[in-house]
Amino acid sequence: MTHHFPHLYNDPDFDKADVLKTRYREQAAHLRDFNQYELRVVGGYLTIQLLLAGWFSSHPPTGLISAAGTGVIDLVLFISVCVMLTRARRRRMEVVGTIQQINEALGLYEAGTYLPGKAIDERRANAHLKIDWYLIPCFVAFLGVLLTLAAVVSQK
């Protein structure tokens, strides 16, 4: 059940700008947290992939079934990382949307509000959100492990 406090918004002592600034700081903290989360997930995944590739080079699987099973496990790990990063990206986009609404409410998209004669360019600020850049190195690492696994198995 949603509670509304219309009397609060009509109170002359209520400062909407303070609420917006507080909310902005919270959303900016969320973005910093997402950056840390995504970097940890990608860094951990790439570390695992490098270790696997190195392990296969010195300890090749004993047969085709063993290699296929390892490949399936690596595929599941890759899919899990993709799901984690995709969900984090969706949440990040929600946070960015909230920040944009706050910017709009504060008038920051209007020239002169933020800087004399300039406004924040909303389109440029969101250009990086169109591609999930973290998935590219994850895919390359996954592919590298599979190729290493295939090369080791083909040498037997």
N, C-alpha and C positions, 0 to 999 in steps of 0.2 A: 504494500500500500504506500503510495507516494504522499508525503506530507508537504503541503504548501504553506508558506508563511507570508501571506500577502501584507500583513501588518509590518513585517520586517522591511520590506522593500519600500513601503510608504514612510518609514521612519526618517525624519530629516537628518539624523545622525548616521544613517546607513550609507557607507561609501562604496558604491558599485565598482569604482576604479580599484580600490584596495582588494576587493574580492577577485577581480580579473587578474590583478598582478600576482596575488597568491596562487591562483589557479595556474597562471602562466609558469610560475616557478616550479610548481608540482609537475606540470607536463614536461618541462625542460629536464627535470630530474628523471622522469620516466625515459626520455630519449637517451640520456646518459646511461641509465641502467640497461636499456636495450643494446646499446653499443657494446657494453662490457659483456653482456650475455652472449651476443652473436660472436664476438671475438673469441670468447672462451670455447664456444661450441666448435667454431671453425678451426681454431688452433688445436684443440683436442683431437678433432677428427683428422686433420692433416698429420698430426703426430702419429696417430694410430696407423694411418695409411703408410707413412714412411717406415714405421717399424715393421709392418706386414711385408712390404716390398723387400726390405733388408732380410727379414727372416726367411722369406721364400728363396732368396738367392743362396743362402747358406744351408737351409734346411728344406729342401724341396718336398712337396707332398709325395707320398708313396705310390699313389695311383690316380687314375682319372676320377674315381668316385670321391676320393679325399680332396682333390683339387676342386671338383664341382661343389662339394659341400662347403669348402672354404669360400668359394666364389659366391654361393648363396648367402652365407653369413655376412660377407662383405656387402652384398647387395642390400640386405635388410638393414645393415648399419647405415649405408648411404641413404636409403629411403627414410630412415628415422631422422637423420640429420636434415634432410630436405624438408620433412614435415615440421620439425622444430623451427627451422629458419623461416619457412613460409608463414607459420602461425605468428612468429615474432614480427615478421614484416607486416602482416595484416594489422596487428596491434599497434605497431609503429605508425602506420598510416592513419589509424584512428586518433592517435595522440597528435600527429601533425595536423589533422583536421580540426581538432580542438584548439590547437595553437592558432591556426588560421582564423577560426571564429573569434578568438580573443583579440587577435591583431585587428580584425575587422571592427570589433566592438570598440577598440581603443582608437580606431581611425588611422592605423599605421599604414594602410594602403593608399592613403590620400597624401599627395605631395605636400611637404611642409610640416607634417605632423611629427615625423621621425627625424628627418634632417631638412634643413632649409632647401626648398626646391626639389626634394627627392622623396620617393616613397619606396617601401619594400616591394620588390618584384615577386609576387606569389608564384608565378610560373617557374622562374629560375630556381627558387628555393625547393621546388618539388621535382626537378628534372631527374635527380638521382633515384627517386622512388620507383621509376618505371621498370627498372631491371633489378632483380635480386642478385647483386654482384657477388655475394658470398657463395652462391651456388656454383659459380664457374670454377673456382679452384677446387671445390669439393668434387665436382664431376671429373675434372682432370686427374685428381688424385685417385679417384675410384677407377677410372679407366687405366691409369698407370699400374695400379695393383693387379687388375685383371690381365693386362698385357704381360706383366712380369710373371704372373701365375701361368699364363698360356705358354710363355717362352720356356719356363722351367719344365713344364709338363712335356712340351714338344721335344725337349732335348733327351728325354728318357727313351 
